[in-house]
């Protein structure tokens, strides 16, 4: 069994103050993929740098207090890849890849376009570039899982107020069509949806800090595991943890019948 967690922390220092570390240790996960670290190497305490007895790998943004991804694991990888080789993307610390004999594990933080047209254009550029990379990953001939905050709700059942968000970043027709192509033309598996094809409110992983979104469960499902078919279809269990709040996102844990 392989346990993989994806968690947008909205600041690793904040999440640790809210109890993320003991929860993470208790999961006994093979991989904990984190996004939105909002920290640089100099900000990381020893406790943040790795879980006890394991490794921690990170791709930090150049801008202080912004973006960044990481992975905790007890398994030493054969190779580590930071970034995609695209300067605009890599400056923001959005991609980290760990390579093993039969498995590739990736932590991804796809941009949000909600802060303005310039950021939506940057998001579209990322999506265009990343589509080709996803095609290459699929052809590697090994098992791959891409965990992270994709900042796209794919279908109407993936957010509470879909009618009111048809023109908003994260639910734009172009974004949803791109995700459909990733799953359809490229063949990636949306693992949570494979296990729970019709779940609505229990599937949400992010809630706005505005209004009473959390209290009223006005959420979005924007955190995903996308996997190659054999790995994705081996998934046995998915869980979204909401008992504690480490950030405005909830961790998504999936157990796979797979190995390194």
N, C-alpha and C positions, 0 to 999 in steps of 0.2 A: 504494500500500500504506500502511496505517495501522497503526502498532505501538502497542499500549496495554498497560501494565503495571499490575498491582495488587499492592501490597506492604504488609502490616501490619508496621511496624517495631518495635513494642514498645519505643518510645523512639527518637526520631530521633538523639539524641546518642549513644546506645549503638550504634545501627546504623552511624553514621558512623565510630565507633571501630573497628568490625569490617569496614570496607572497603566500605560501601554506595555511597559516592559514585563511586569509580572504576568500579564495576560498572554503576551507573546511567548514567554518561556513555557507557560502551562499548555500551550497548544501542541508542543512536541512536533512542530511542523518541519518538513524537509526544506521548505522555502517560504520565507515571508517577504513578499515583494511590496516595497513601500514607494509612495509617490508624494510629491510636494513636501520635501524635507524642510524647505525654507532655512537652510543652513549651509555653511561651508565647512571645510575640513577643520579649521581652527575653532569652530563652535562645538564640535563633537566631543563629548566626554567619553571616557573609556567604556562606560555602560552603554552609551549610544552606538559605539563603534562596532560592537559585536555582542551577540547573546552569549552567555557562559558556555564555554566549550565549543564555540563555533566561529564562523567567519562573518565578516561584514564587508560588503562591496558597495561602492557609491559612485554616482556620477553627479557632481555638483554643478549648479548654474554659476556662471561668471558673476551675475548680479547678486548682491548680498540679499539674504532673506527671501529668496525667490526660487520656486520650482525645485528641481533635484529629485533623483530617484535612488533607491538602494535595495539590496537584497541581503537578508540574513539567512544563513544555511550552516548546518553542521558538516556539509559535504564539500571538500576541496575541489574546485572545478579544474578542468584541463586548460581552459582559456577563459579570459574575461574581456569583453568588448564594451568600451564606453563610447556611446555616441554612434551616429550613423554615417559619419564622414561628410555631413552637410553643415557648414559653419553656422548658419542661422539657427539650425535646430540644436546643434551640439553646444552652443553657447548658453542654452537654456537648461541643459542637464535633464534630458527627457527620455533617455534610452540606455538601458544597461542589460547586457546579455552574458549569461553563464553557460559554458559549454561542457558537456559530459560525453561519455562514450555513446549513449543512445538517446540523450535528452538535451534539449536546449530550453533554458528558462529565462524569460525576459520580463523586466519591469519597465512599463511604459507610462508616460504622462503626456497624453495628447493635449495640445493647447486648447484653452477656452477662447471663444470669440466674443464673450459677453461684454467686454469692456469697451468695445468700439469697432468700427469698420476695419481699422488697421490690424487689429488682432484677429478678426474673422478672416481677413485675407491671409495672414500668417498661418492660421489654422488650415485653410484650403491648400496652401503651399505644402504644409506638412503632410496632409492627407495624400496629395498627389505623389510626393516623394515616397511616402511610407507604403503606398499601395504596391509599388514595384519591389520594395524590400520584403513585404509580406509574400509576394509571389516567389521571390528567391528563397525565402525561408522554407516555404512549402515544398520546394523541390530538393531540399537537402537530403531527404531520405531518412531522417531521424524524427523522433517525437519532439514537438515544439509546443510550448504554451506561452502565450503573451498575456501577462496579467497587468491590469492597471486601470487608471482613470482615463477612459476614452472620450469623455465629455460629449457623448452622443447617446441619446435615448433612441433606440432603433425603431420601436413600434409604439402604437397608441397605448398598449398595455404597459409600457415601460415608464410612464409618468402619470401622475394624478390628473393634472390639468392640461391634457394634450391639446384641446381646442384652443386654449388661450396662449399656447406656445408655438403655434404653427409658423410664426414669423420670427421666432427667437432662436438665437444661437443654441445649439445642442439638440434642436428638433427641426432644423431647416430641411426642406425636401432634398437638397443636395447632399447634406450630411447623412441622412437616412438612406438615400440611394447608394452612397459610397459604402456604407456598412452592408447593405444588401449585396453589393458586388463582392465584397470581401468574403461574405458567407456563401454566396451563390456561385459566382464565376471562379473565385479562387479556391473555394471548398473548405474554408475554415469552419470550425464548429463553435458556436456560442454555447459553452458548456452548461451554464446555468439553465438556459432555455432548453437544452437537450434533456435535462433532468426535470424541469418544471415548465412545460410548454405554455401553460395558460395562467400561471400565477401573476397577480397584479400587485396589490398593496404590500404583500410580504416580500416582494422582490426588490423594493427600492433600496438604494445604497447611499443616496445623498439627499439632504434636506437643506433648503435655504435657511440662512440665519434670520431672514426677514419674517415679520409677522409671527404666526404660530404654526409654521410649516411642520416642525417636528411633532408638536403636540397633536396636530390634526393629520399627521401622516401624509402631508402634501409633498410627496417625494418623487425622485427620479431614479431610474436604474441606469447608471452611467459607468459603473465599475464592472469589468468583465474579466473572465478567462476566455480567451480564444485559443483553440488548440487544433492541431492536426487531427484528422479523423480518428485514427486508431486510439490515440490518447484521449481525445474528447469523449469518445463513446465508451471508454473504459471507466468513466466517472461513476462513482457509486453514491456520493452524498454531497450536497451543497448546503452551507449554512451561512446566514448573514447575522452577525453578532450585534445585538442592540441593547444588551443589558447594561453596558457601560458606554459612555460617549467619549471617545478619545479625540474626535474631531467632528466636522460636519458630515463626514462619510462614515459608513459602517464597514468593518472588515468582511470580506467574502472569502470563505474557506471551502475548498473542494478537495475531496479524497478521490484519488485515481487508483485503479488496479494496474499499476505500472512500476517500473524501477529505473534506476540510473543506467 
